[in-house]
Amino acid sequence: MQNSILLLYFVLFIILELVYFKIADRFNIIDKPNHRSSHTSVTIRGGGVIFPLAVLAYSIANGFENVYFLIGLLAISAISFLDDVLTLNNKVRLSIHLSSVLLLFFQWNLFSLNWYWILIALIFVIATINAYNFMDGINGITGGYSLLTIATLYYINEQVVSFTSSELLIIVGLSLIVFNFFNFRKKAKCFAGDVGSVSIAFIVVFFIGQLILTTQNLSYILLLLVYGTDTAFTVLFRKVRGENIFEAHRSHFYQHLSNHRKYSHILVASIYIMAQLLINFVLITVIETGIIYPLFMFFIFIFIYLFLRIKLEGRQKLLVSYQ
């Protein structure tokens, strides 16, 4: 893709984001801080709408490639945006989510596989989308973590194995750079909102799914190891404490670091990004050696995560409800 075309896309995404800010300001699409929040000032919600818009712009210019993926992305983004604005009935939201995931499976041609692979894929996709939504709680973490993931996928696509369109990866990366300009800062101009966290999760899952299907290597799931670990153990600890895991909370480790330890959002986001960067580097280095080294890396990271969490939060606090 020519640099001039990339520049046009980049300028377009900036314009679209700024136009959305005007719309959000006009219709009061904002986040107000409350006792569950990790921020302290009123901020525009839904800045992550740029992610599906970027994919749509690219698709319009390139003959609507991956049409099932595109329809699923637009559907799940639209319902998430409406949920940001109106707070929809859970049944309506979940039905659209499921429909979008099934469209993604059609795009992957997954229904030609045995039923248990479809079940595994369903668990992976739903878990990832929810993890992204849960982890979107401080400035910079969603945009920064996703940009790293897209950049890693681009490197794999160019240097390791070709599994998708490098141009589409670049376009998604540009939209993330634009979003990060407004979000990866001490005082964010906007938050991703459900539309942002859910849509970028859907996009990332699409690419990782393509990679896994091309290589037949499930180890690439570890490209989301940091998010997955924090989400899984937070749910586990909340369950142990007898809490309703479907209610809003501030129990994630990153929330403890930012809210209780008073580390800056940017520092905490950077720690998570750097941890995943190290994992990605090791994963790409050992991926061709078989399953043993990725598994070893997985268990080493789990051990380090639990050690740090118990050390910094305290074993007792992990077993009782937050006050």
Backbone torsions as a table, in degrees:
resi	resn	phi	psi	omega
1	MET	NA	130.3	-176.7
2	GLN	-67.9	149.6	-179.3
3	ASN	-60.9	-36.0	-179.8
4	SER	-63.8	-37.6	178.5
5	ILE	-69.6	-40.9	177.0
6	LEU	-60.7	-40.6	178.8
7	LEU	-63.3	-40.0	178.5
8	LEU	-62.8	-44.0	177.1
9	TYR	-60.8	-44.9	-178.3
10	PHE	-60.4	-45.9	178.8
11	VAL	-64.4	-41.3	178.3
12	LEU	-59.5	-43.6	-178.6
13	PHE	-66.4	-37.1	176.3
14	ILE	-63.2	-44.7	-179.9
15	ILE	-62.5	-44.8	179.7
16	LEU	-61.3	-40.4	179.5
17	GLU	-66.0	-43.7	-179.9
18	LEU	-66.4	-37.9	176.4
19	VAL	-63.4	-41.9	178.3
20	TYR	-62.0	-38.9	178.3
21	PHE	-57.9	-41.1	178.8
22	LYS	-64.2	-43.5	179.8
23	ILE	-64.8	-45.4	-179.6
24	ALA	-62.6	-39.8	178.3
25	ASP	-66.3	-39.1	-179.2
26	ARG	-66.5	-39.7	-174.9
27	PHE	-104.2	13.9	172.3
28	ASN	60.6	42.3	177.2
29	ILE	-89.3	86.4	-172.0
30	ILE	-135.9	162.4	173.3
31	ASP	-106.0	123.6	174.8
32	LYS	-101.9	131.9	-178.6
33	PRO	-64.1	142.4	173.8
34	ASN	-139.7	-171.9	-174.2
35	HIS	-68.5	-14.1	177.3
36	ARG	-94.9	-8.7	-173.0
37	SER	-81.8	159.9	173.5
38	SER	-109.0	11.7	177.8
39	HIS	-125.2	167.3	-172.1
40	THR	-125.3	2.2	-178.0
41	SER	-135.4	156.5	178.4
42	VAL	-66.5	130.0	-175.2
43	THR	-139.7	146.5	178.3
44	ILE	-62.2	133.6	178.4
45	ARG	-103.4	146.4	173.2
46	GLY	95.8	14.3	179.0
47	GLY	-61.0	-20.3	178.4
48	GLY	-72.8	1.1	175.1
49	VAL	-60.4	-18.9	179.5
50	ILE	-63.7	-25.9	-176.8
51	PHE	-66.5	-55.0	177.4
52	PRO	-67.1	-31.2	177.8
53	LEU	-64.7	-36.7	178.7
54	ALA	-65.3	-45.3	178.6
55	VAL	-63.9	-39.7	178.2
56	LEU	-62.9	-44.5	179.5
57	ALA	-60.3	-44.2	179.0
58	TYR	-64.4	-41.4	-178.4
59	SER	-65.2	-40.3	178.1
60	ILE	-61.2	-40.0	-177.5
61	ALA	-78.3	-12.4	-173.7
62	ASN	-129.4	31.4	170.8
63	GLY	72.9	26.6	175.2
64	PHE	53.9	57.7	172.9
65	GLU	-68.4	153.9	177.4
66	ASN	52.8	55.8	-170.4
67	VAL	-64.5	-36.5	179.4
68	TYR	-66.2	-42.4	176.3
69	PHE	-60.5	-44.1	-178.4
70	LEU	-62.8	-46.4	180.0
71	ILE	-62.7	-43.3	178.2
72	GLY	-62.1	-42.3	179.0
73	LEU	-62.9	-46.4	-179.1
74	LEU	-65.0	-37.9	179.6
75	ALA	-66.4	-48.1	-177.6
76	ILE	-69.8	-30.6	177.0
77	SER	-70.7	-42.1	-178.9
78	ALA	-63.6	-45.0	-178.7
79	ILE	-68.8	-32.6	178.4
80	SER	-70.6	-37.5	177.1
81	PHE	-65.2	-43.6	177.3
82	LEU	-62.1	-36.0	178.3
83	ASP	-68.1	-34.3	174.2
84	ASP	-60.8	-38.8	-173.0
85	VAL	-89.3	-41.1	-169.4
86	LEU	-112.8	-20.3	-171.0
87	THR	61.1	89.7	-173.8
88	LEU	-83.4	164.9	172.9
89	ASN	-63.3	136.1	-177.0
90	ASN	-59.1	-35.2	-178.7
91	LYS	-65.5	-40.2	178.6
92	VAL	-65.1	-47.1	-178.4
93	ARG	-62.5	-46.6	-177.2
94	LEU	-67.2	-33.1	179.1
95	SER	-66.8	-38.4	177.1
96	ILE	-69.9	-40.1	176.9
97	HIS	-58.4	-46.6	-178.6
98	LEU	-64.9	-41.8	178.3
99	SER	-61.6	-41.4	179.5
100	SER	-65.3	-40.0	179.0
101	VAL	-65.8	-39.9	177.7
102	LEU	-63.6	-37.5	175.1
103	LEU	-63.7	-37.9	176.3
104	LEU	-62.4	-39.9	178.2
105	PHE	-64.3	-37.8	174.8
106	PHE	-61.8	-40.8	179.3
107	GLN	-62.6	-37.9	178.9
108	TRP	-79.6	-7.0	-174.2
109	ASN	58.0	40.6	-173.3
110	LEU	-76.7	-23.9	-175.4
111	PHE	-72.8	-3.5	173.3
112	SER	-83.9	-8.9	-178.7
113	LEU	-92.3	171.6	176.8
114	ASN	-64.4	154.5	-173.3
115	TRP	-59.4	-32.7	-175.9
116	TYR	-70.6	-27.6	174.4
117	TRP	-69.2	-35.9	177.1
118	ILE	-64.7	-41.3	178.5
119	LEU	-64.0	-44.7	177.9
120	ILE	-60.3	-44.0	179.8
121	ALA	-63.7	-39.6	179.9
122	LEU	-63.0	-44.3	178.4
123	ILE	-62.6	-45.1	-179.5
124	PHE	-61.2	-47.4	-176.7
125	VAL	-66.4	-49.9	-179.1
126	ILE	-62.1	-42.7	179.9
127	ALA	-63.1	-41.4	-178.8
128	THR	-67.1	-44.0	178.9
129	ILE	-60.6	-44.5	179.0
130	ASN	-67.8	-38.0	178.3
131	ALA	-61.7	-45.0	178.1
132	TYR	-59.5	-42.6	-179.7
133	ASN	-65.2	-42.0	179.2
134	PHE	-65.5	-37.8	-173.6
135	MET	-80.7	-9.5	-178.7
136	ASP	-83.3	75.4	-175.3
137	GLY	-129.3	-9.2	178.7
138	ILE	-136.5	159.2	-178.9
139	ASN	-58.7	133.5	169.8
140	GLY	89.6	-19.8	-169.6
141	ILE	-72.5	-44.6	-179.7
142	THR	-68.4	-48.8	-178.9
143	GLY	-65.7	-44.2	-178.5
144	GLY	-68.4	-45.4	-179.5
145	TYR	-64.1	-41.2	-179.1
146	SER	-69.8	-37.8	178.0
147	LEU	-62.9	-41.3	176.2
148	LEU	-60.8	-44.3	-178.4
149	THR	-63.5	-44.3	179.4
150	ILE	-65.3	-41.1	178.9
151	ALA	-63.2	-40.7	178.2
152	THR	-64.9	-42.5	178.3
153	LEU	-63.8	-36.9	177.0
154	TYR	-63.8	-44.2	178.6
155	TYR	-61.1	-45.1	179.7
156	ILE	-61.6	-43.0	-178.8
157	ASN	-63.4	-35.0	-177.4
158	GLU	-87.2	-34.8	-169.7
159	GLN	-112.7	-21.6	-174.0
160	VAL	-110.4	-62.6	179.7
161	VAL	-151.1	133.8	178.9
162	SER	-80.9	120.3	-176.3
163	PHE	-133.4	-10.1	-176.6
164	THR	-158.8	-172.0	179.4
165	SER	-84.8	118.3	176.6
166	SER	-64.6	-33.1	179.5
167	GLU	-62.7	-42.6	179.0
168	LEU	-65.9	-39.2	176.1
169	LEU	-60.1	-41.7	179.4
170	ILE	-64.2	-42.1	-179.5
171	ILE	-62.6	-45.1	177.2
172	VAL	-62.3	-41.3	177.8
173	GLY	-59.8	-41.4	178.4
174	LEU	-63.2	-41.1	178.7
175	SER	-63.8	-35.6	178.1
176	LEU	-69.4	-37.7	176.8
177	ILE	-62.2	-43.9	178.3
178	VAL	-61.8	-47.0	179.6
179	PHE	-61.9	-44.2	-179.4
180	ASN	-61.5	-31.6	177.7
181	PHE	-58.9	-34.9	-178.1
182	PHE	-95.4	-12.8	-174.4
183	ASN	-117.7	-34.1	-176.1
184	PHE	-82.4	71.5	-177.5
185	ARG	-158.6	165.7	-177.2
186	LYS	-60.4	-46.5	177.0
187	LYS	-114.6	98.8	-173.6
188	ALA	-69.3	142.8	174.3
189	LYS	-77.7	-30.5	-179.4
190	CYS	-152.1	161.0	170.7
191	PHE	-109.3	158.4	-179.2
192	ALA	-65.7	-37.3	-173.9
193	GLY	71.8	174.2	176.5
194	ASP	-60.0	-37.9	-179.4
195	VAL	-60.5	-34.8	-179.9
196	GLY	-78.8	-50.0	-176.9
197	SER	-66.2	-40.5	-179.0
198	VAL	-71.2	-43.0	-177.6
199	SER	-68.7	-41.1	179.8
200	ILE	-70.2	-31.7	174.2
201	ALA	-62.5	-43.9	179.8
202	PHE	-62.0	-41.6	179.5
203	ILE	-66.1	-47.8	-179.6
204	VAL	-61.3	-43.1	179.0
205	VAL	-62.1	-39.4	178.0
206	PHE	-57.5	-47.2	-178.9
207	PHE	-68.4	-45.3	-179.1
208	ILE	-65.5	-36.6	175.8
209	GLY	-61.9	-43.8	176.0
210	GLN	-59.3	-42.2	-179.4
211	LEU	-63.7	-45.4	-179.4
212	ILE	-65.5	-42.1	-179.8
213	LEU	-66.9	-34.3	179.6
214	THR	-71.2	-42.6	-174.5
215	THR	-94.1	-16.2	-174.3
216	GLN	58.8	34.7	-176.4
217	ASN	-125.8	106.7	-178.3
218	LEU	-72.2	-11.2	-178.9
219	SER	-61.1	-21.5	-179.4
220	TYR	-67.6	-11.5	172.1
221	ILE	-58.4	-26.6	-178.4
222	LEU	-66.2	-8.6	172.7
223	LEU	-64.1	-13.4	177.7
224	LEU	-119.0	25.6	-172.8
225	LEU	-62.4	-41.9	-176.2
226	VAL	-65.1	-49.4	177.8
227	TYR	-61.1	-45.6	-177.7
228	GLY	-62.6	-41.1	-179.5
229	THR	-65.7	-48.2	-178.3
230	ASP	-62.8	-41.5	179.9
231	THR	-66.8	-48.0	-175.7
232	ALA	-62.5	-45.7	-177.1
233	PHE	-75.2	-29.3	175.5
234	THR	-65.6	-43.2	176.0
235	VAL	-61.6	-43.0	179.5
236	LEU	-61.6	-47.4	-179.4
237	PHE	-64.6	-38.5	178.1
238	ARG	-65.6	-36.8	178.5
239	LYS	-65.8	-42.8	178.1
240	VAL	-60.7	-37.4	179.9
241	ARG	-78.1	-3.4	178.0
242	GLY	77.8	22.7	-179.8
243	GLU	-87.6	158.4	173.8
244	ASN	-78.7	110.7	-173.8
245	ILE	-70.7	-9.6	-179.8
246	PHE	-93.6	-6.0	178.1
247	GLU	-87.3	152.1	178.2
248	ALA	-62.3	148.6	-175.2
249	HIS	-158.3	175.9	173.7
250	ARG	-131.3	49.4	-172.2
251	SER	-101.6	-5.6	178.5
252	HIS	-64.7	155.4	179.1
253	PHE	-62.8	-40.5	179.0
254	TYR	-63.6	-31.4	177.8
255	GLN	-72.8	-34.6	174.7
256	HIS	-62.9	-44.2	-179.0
257	LEU	-63.2	-40.5	-176.6
258	SER	-84.5	-37.2	-175.1
259	ASN	-90.2	-37.3	-176.3
260	HIS	-99.6	-41.9	177.4
261	ARG	-82.8	-13.9	176.3
262	LYS	65.5	28.0	171.1
263	TYR	-73.5	147.7	-179.3
264	SER	-65.8	151.2	178.5
265	HIS	-56.6	-42.7	-176.8
266	ILE	-65.7	-37.7	178.0
267	LEU	-65.6	-46.9	-179.0
268	VAL	-63.8	-44.8	178.0
269	ALA	-59.7	-41.2	-179.2
270	SER	-65.9	-36.8	177.4
271	ILE	-61.8	-45.5	179.7
272	TYR	-64.1	-42.4	-179.4
273	ILE	-65.0	-44.4	-178.9
274	MET	-66.6	-36.0	176.9
275	ALA	-62.4	-45.0	179.4
276	GLN	-68.6	-33.9	177.0
277	LEU	-60.6	-44.6	178.2
278	LEU	-62.4	-43.2	178.2
279	ILE	-61.1	-45.0	-179.3
280	ASN	-61.0	-42.5	-179.9
281	PHE	-61.2	-47.7	-179.7
282	VAL	-65.2	-41.9	-178.7
283	LEU	-59.7	-47.5	180.0
284	ILE	-63.7	-33.5	-179.8
285	THR	-69.1	-37.1	-172.5
286	VAL	-107.2	-0.2	-170.5
287	ILE	-60.4	-29.6	-177.6
288	GLU	-85.4	-2.5	-176.6
289	THR	-89.2	-2.0	-178.0
290	GLY	109.2	-166.3	-172.8
291	ILE	-86.9	-19.5	-170.6
292	ILE	-63.1	-51.0	-176.2
293	TYR	-67.6	-42.7	173.6
294	PRO	-58.5	-39.3	177.3
295	LEU	-65.6	-41.4	178.0
296	PHE	-60.5	-45.0	178.3
297	MET	-61.9	-40.5	178.7
298	PHE	-58.0	-50.4	-176.8
299	PHE	-70.2	-34.0	176.4
300	ILE	-63.2	-43.8	179.6
301	PHE	-65.6	-42.8	178.4
302	ILE	-57.9	-43.8	179.7
303	PHE	-61.7	-46.9	-179.5
304	ILE	-63.3	-43.5	179.9
305	TYR	-59.8	-49.3	-178.7
306	LEU	-66.0	-38.7	178.0
307	PHE	-60.2	-48.6	-179.4
308	LEU	-65.5	-40.2	-177.7
309	ARG	-66.6	-45.0	178.4
310	ILE	-65.6	-39.4	-179.4
311	LYS	-64.4	-44.1	-173.6
312	LEU	-88.0	-33.0	-180.0
313	GLU	-93.1	-33.1	-175.9
314	GLY	95.3	136.2	-177.6
315	ARG	-60.7	-39.3	-177.6
316	GLN	-65.8	-39.3	-177.7
317	LYS	-68.4	-29.3	178.4
318	LEU	-71.7	-16.9	-176.3
319	LEU	-105.0	-2.7	178.2
320	VAL	-127.0	155.9	-177.1
321	SER	-65.4	146.5	174.4
322	TYR	-67.4	141.6	179.6
323	GLN	-90.3	NA	NA
